[in-house]
Amino acid sequence: MKGKGIRARLSRIRREYGPRALKEKLVKNRFIFEELCKRDFKKKYKGTVLGMGWSILAPLLTLLVMKLVFTQFFGRNAEHYTIYLFSGNLLLNYYREATKGGMNSLYENARIFTKINVPKYLFLLSRISSATINFLLTLIIYFMFVAADGIAFHIRFLSLVYPVICLTVFIIGVGMILSALCIFFRDIQYLYDVFLTLLSYVSAIFYYVDAYPQVIQRLFLLNPVYVYIKYFRVVVINGNLPSFQFHVLCAAYAAAAMWLGGWLYKKKNHQFLYYV
């Protein structure tokens, strides 16, 4: 009986937060979703001179600083080290921007969903959409750097769509968890800043993990962000495809985050109104 109850709950979550259900609700609320995306995008660059140009310039400046520090002062002159750095920065910045924006999406839009009955995850998805656009723009610059660094483009590059999709799904799931927790526990936004700092150090952005023992290298795979970063590096720098088990791991992290986020939204949906 207990197993049937768990399966029933999973089935309800899948019906409400599965890909088909999300697509149907997005189509139904298309106008609201588009207006939210436009508002969030304009708000982000309001008052800036370069506007959307900062979405490309900011990661490039960060890359320039890191390359200067780690090549000139730490002697990191390994082959394609710039692309190694850029790969880590690219995906980590996408995760950071999307989850930080999504974390406050419910709280900042409380005046809307307390008056209008709309799916609350629309506010989260609009924030993540803005971050995704910035990521895709930066991805174009990334491939320019890849070409400039003498790395030949090959058919395996098409497989990069897979980790991008998995990371995006993972981000949506994490965004659901954070935005729900932020309603009940506002201090989480400060704790999350500390967590992001820690994440930047354990995701092997500027150092190699090959020098560590195999046991330590496996521990890095417990970090989903590192897993997606490694996928990029294996394909782009090494020219190989990760193993089948690695593909399963990418999907497992995305599915687990999405399931937990959907479950939390389903369970706490009616309580959001009382805490905003």
N, C-alpha and C positions, 0 to 999 in steps of 0.2 A: 504493500500500500504506500509506503514511504517513497519507494522508487517511482511509482506512478504519479505521486504528487509533485516530485521534482521534475519529472518529464512534462507534466502539465504546465508548471510554471515556466519552464524553458520554452515550451511551445507558445505560451502567451507572449513572452518577451520577444520571440522570433516574429510573431505576427505583428507586433506593434513597432519593433525597432529593427526588423530585418530589412535587407536591401529593397525588397518589393514594397514593403509598407512605407519606408522612408521616401521612396520615389513617388508613390501615390499621394502622400501628404504634401510633398514638395510641389507637385503639379497642382494640387488643390489650392495651396497657399502660395502660388508662384509670385503673385504681385507683391505680397508682403515680404517674401524672401528677397526679391530683387531690390525693393526699396531699402531693406535693412543692409544689404550688401553695399548699395550706393552710399548710404549714410555712413557706414563704418569706414569705407574707403576714403570718402571726402574728409571725414573727421580726422583720420590718421595723418593726412598731409596738409591739413588746414593751417595757413599762416607760414608755410615753408616756401622758400624761394625755388628750390629744385623740385619740390612736389614728389611725384612718383619716382623721380630719378634717385632718391635716397634708398629705394628698395634695392638698387643695384650698387650704388656708391658705398653704402654702409658696409656690406660684407666684403667689398673689395678693399676698403681701407683697413678693415680688421685683418684680412689676409695679408696685406702689405706689412702691417706691424708684426704679425706673427712670423712671417717669412724673414723679416729683418732680424728679429730677436733670435730665432732658433737656427738661422743659418750663419749669421755673423758672430753671435755671442756664444752659441752652444755647438757650433761646428756641424750642424746637421746639413750635410751636402749630399745625401743619398740621391740616387737617380729618381726623378719625378717627385721630389719631395714637395714641390709646390702643389702638385695635384693631390698628393697625399693629404696635405693640410687643407686644401680647398674642399676635398670630398667630406672631410670631417666637419668643417665649418658650415658647409652648405646644408647638410642634413640636421646638424645640431641647432643651427639658427632657425630652420623651419620648425623644428619641434618646439623650440623655446618661444618663438613668436606666436605660433598657433595656440599652444596650451596656455600661455600667459593671457592672451587675449580672450580665449574661451573661458578661462577661469572666472572672470568677472561678468560674463555675458548675461547671466540670469539676474544678478544683483543690480546691474546698471540698467536693465530693462524692466524692472519690477513694475514701474508705473504703466507699462503697456499690457503685460500679461495678467495683471490684476484687474484690468478693465475689459480686456478683449480675450475671448477664448481662442487662443492659437497654440499650436504645438510649441512647447517651450524650447525644444532643441533647435528651432529655427534661428534663435538668437546666437546660439553656439555655432551653428553651421555658417552663418553669415560672417562671423569673425574668422573662422577657419578658412573660408573661401578667400578672404582678403589676404591672409598669410600664404595661401596656396598660389595665388596670382604672383605675389612677390617671389616665391620660391621658383616658379616656372620661369620668370624673367631672369633670375639669377642663374638658373640652370643653363640658359642660352650662353651667358658669359662663361660659365664653367666649361662648356664644350669648346668655346673659343680658346680658353687657356689650355685645354687638352690638346688641341691642334697645334697651338704655338709651342707646346712642350715636346712636340715630335712624336706624339702617340697616334698611331694609325687607327682610323675608325674601322670597325668591323661589324659583322652581323650580330655579334653577341651584345652590342650596345643596346639592341632592342629589348633585351631582357631586363634593362634598368627600369622599365615600366613596372615590373613586378614589385621591387622593393618600395617604389614610390607609392603604389596603390596600398601596399601593406602598411607603410608608415602613415599614410593619410588615415586609413581606417583605425590604426592604433591611436593616432592623435585625437580622432573623434571620440573614441572610447575614453581616453584619459581626460579629454575636455569635459565629457559628461560627468566623470567622477569628481573632477576639481570644481566644476561649476555648482554641482549639487552640494559638495562639502562646504564651499564658500558661503552658501546661504546660511548654514547652521554654525559655521566656525570661521569668522572673518580673518582670524589670525593666520589662516592657512596661506594667505598670499605672501606673508613675510617668511614663513617657513619654506615656502616653495622657492623663493629666491635663493635661500641657502642650499636647497636641494639641487637647483640648477647649476650652482657653482660647483658642487660636488660632482654632478653629472658630467660637466665639462672636463673634469680631471680623470674620471674613470671611463671615458669614451675613447681614449687613445687618439685624441685629436692631433697632438704634436709629437707623440712618441710611438715607437714600435713595440708590439707585444711579443714579437718572435723571440726576443732574448730571454723571456721568462720561461720557466718550466711548463710542461704541458698541462699540469694541474691548474696553474695560474691562468694560462691561456683559456682554458675551458671556463673558468670563473667569469671571464670577460663576457662570455656568451649569455650570462644571466642578465646582462644589460641590453634591453631591446634596441636602444638607439645605436649602440655599438654594432649590433648585428646588422642593421640596415646600412651603417657606414661601411662595414667590412664588405658587404655585398658589392657596393659601388667600387671599392678599391680593387677587389678581386677581378671584376669585369674590366674596368677601365685601365688599371695599371698593369695587372698580370695577364690580362687577355683571356682569362678562363671563366668558366661558369661554376658557381658554387655547387656543392653536392646536393642531392635530392633531400637529404636530411636537413640541410641548411635552409632550403626552400620551405620545408615543413615548419621549421622553427620560426621563420619570418611570419608565416600565416598564423601559427599558433599564438604568437604574441598579439597580433592584430585581433584575432577572434576572441581571445581572453579579455582584452581591454574593452572591446565592443560589448561583449556579453555582460561584464561587470558594470559598465556604464549604463547599459540599457536596463539592467536589473535595478540599479540604484534610482534611475529616473522613474521607473515603474513603481517602485516601492514608496518613494518620497514625493511623488508628483503633487499630491493634494496637500502636503505639508509646506510646500514652498510658499504658498500664499500667506501663511501665518508667521513667517520668519523674515519677510522682506520689509 
